[in-house]
Amino acid sequence: KLNHEIELFDGSTGQLIAWVNVTSLSSTIDTVLYLYYGNALCITQADVPGTWKTGYAGVWHMEDTTTSAISDSTINDNDGVKSAANQPSETPTKIGEGQSFDGVDDSISAADDATLRPGSGDFTVSAWAYIKTESTGTEEGIVAKYPIGTGRTPMFTLEQMNKYTR
């Protein structure tokens, strides 16, 4: 059994969105993966934190945990909190659910935790975003980490992108 996280399962349509930690793939021999399904009596065997290696600081799929929170799938539990005033709202996307930002002041923040501090080593940040229109607002990033001493609260934040569009 492989560690996996089920992001979405719709029993009426059979739609499944799952993240699977495939521990070994060969470049020369086919790797066969099996999917067990169709037994309504079987309880879930997902291992959400086990799906993501310990090197992952956070994984946010962007569906609402509550109307004001976004869950972190890793063992670090760096859950995101939506901005208090004008919160982004959950919206359907190509893969599962996402968040719609107003382009002005919406954000999702995780507290300043040691697991979110890249330090002096290499790190990777990845985000999928769909930018609908160009704005002339202030420059903000899709993902930001505010350093201590900048006058901004240190946090890891997903923000609307106000200036740059594709």
PyMOL commands that set and color helices and strands:
alter all, ss='L'
color gray80, all
select helices_A, chain A and resi 48-51+114-116
alter helices_A, ss='H'
color red, helices_A
select strands_A, chain A and resi 4-9+16-20+64-66+69-70+80-82+89-92+97-100+107-110+143-145+156-159
alter strands_A, ss='S'
color yellow, strands_A
deselect
rebuild
show_as cartoon
